[in-house]
Amino acid sequence: RGPEFGKVLKSGKSVRAHDLVVSTLTNDLSDARLGIVVPKRLLSRAVDRNRCKRLIREWFRLRQYGLIAHDVLVRVTARPVDVDGLFSELVELSRKQGLEAR
């Protein structure tokens, strides 16, 4: 983990869903940045970890221009029952965090 991850974890605001934790911290940049943590102990196959990361990156890509300037750290905390369901969880958590620009 880089120092930015540590800063977001220590000082950021977090919201939890069943499989995910989304932590955010305001940054001084004009754009939002994304960090992803998918532990090997939860998803032992690289194919599954990469699929989770692809879905998270796609969620971010579709919304990055509407997001406020934040550092966003998405952590997978439990083995997802439905990997495709992560996308809908991310949408819900971003609403709870107030990340969507109005």
C-alpha positions in Angstrom: 0.0 0.0 0.0 1.2 3.4 -0.8 1.1 6.4 1.5 -2.1 7.7 -0.2 -3.9 4.4 0.7 -2.9 4.8 4.4 -4.1 8.4 4.4 -7.5 7.4 3.1 -7.8 4.5 5.5 -6.7 6.7 8.5 -8.5 10.0 7.8 -11.2 9.1 5.3 -14.9 8.4 5.7 -16.0 4.8 5.1 -19.2 3.1 4.1 -19.7 -0.6 4.2 -21.9 -3.0 2.2 -22.0 -6.8 2.4 -18.9 -7.4 0.2 -17.3 -4.0 0.0 -16.0 -1.0 2.0 -15.6 2.3 0.2 -13.4 4.9 1.9 -13.1 8.4 0.6 -11.0 11.4 1.4 -11.1 14.8 -0.4 -8.0 15.5 -2.4 -6.4 18.7 -3.7 -6.7 17.6 -7.4 -9.4 18.4 -9.8 -10.1 14.7 -10.5 -11.1 11.7 -8.4 -8.5 8.9 -8.0 -9.2 5.2 -7.4 -7.5 2.6 -5.3 -8.5 -1.1 -5.3 -7.8 -3.8 -2.7 -8.8 -7.4 -3.5 -7.1 -9.8 -1.1 -5.7 -13.1 -2.3 -7.1 -14.8 0.8 -10.7 -14.0 -0.3 -10.3 -14.7 -4.0 -7.5 -17.2 -4.5 -7.8 -17.4 -8.3 -6.2 -14.6 -10.2 -9.1 -14.7 -12.7 -11.6 -13.9 -10.0 -9.5 -11.1 -8.5 -9.0 -9.5 -11.9 -12.7 -9.7 -12.7 -13.5 -7.9 -9.5 -10.9 -5.2 -10.3 -12.2 -4.8 -13.8 -15.7 -4.3 -12.6 -14.6 -1.7 -10.0 -12.5 0.1 -12.6 -15.5 0.1 -15.0 -17.8 1.6 -12.3 -15.2 4.3 -11.8 -14.6 5.0 -15.5 -18.4 5.5 -16.1 -18.6 7.9 -13.2 -15.2 9.6 -12.9 -16.3 12.8 -14.6 -19.3 13.2 -12.3 -17.4 12.4 -9.2 -16.2 15.1 -6.9 -12.4 15.4 -6.4 -11.9 12.6 -3.9 -9.5 9.7 -3.4 -11.7 6.6 -3.5 -10.5 3.4 -2.0 -12.6 0.3 -2.7 -11.8 -2.8 -0.6 -13.3 -6.2 -1.1 -13.9 -7.5 2.5 -15.8 -10.8 1.9 -16.0 -13.3 -0.8 -18.6 -12.0 -3.3 -21.5 -14.3 -3.8 -22.1 -12.7 -7.2 -19.2 -10.9 -8.7 -21.5 -9.0 -11.1 -23.4 -7.8 -8.0 -20.4 -5.8 -7.0 -21.3 -3.1 -9.6 -24.7 -2.5 -8.0 -23.2 -2.4 -4.5 -20.7 0.2 -5.7 -23.5 2.4 -7.1 -25.4 2.2 -3.8 -22.3 3.0 -1.7 -21.3 5.9 -3.9 -24.7 7.4 -3.3 -24.4 6.9 0.5 -20.9 8.6 0.4 -22.3 11.5 -1.5 -19.7 11.0 -4.3 -22.1 11.6 -7.2 -22.0 15.2 -8.4 -25.4 16.8 -8.4 
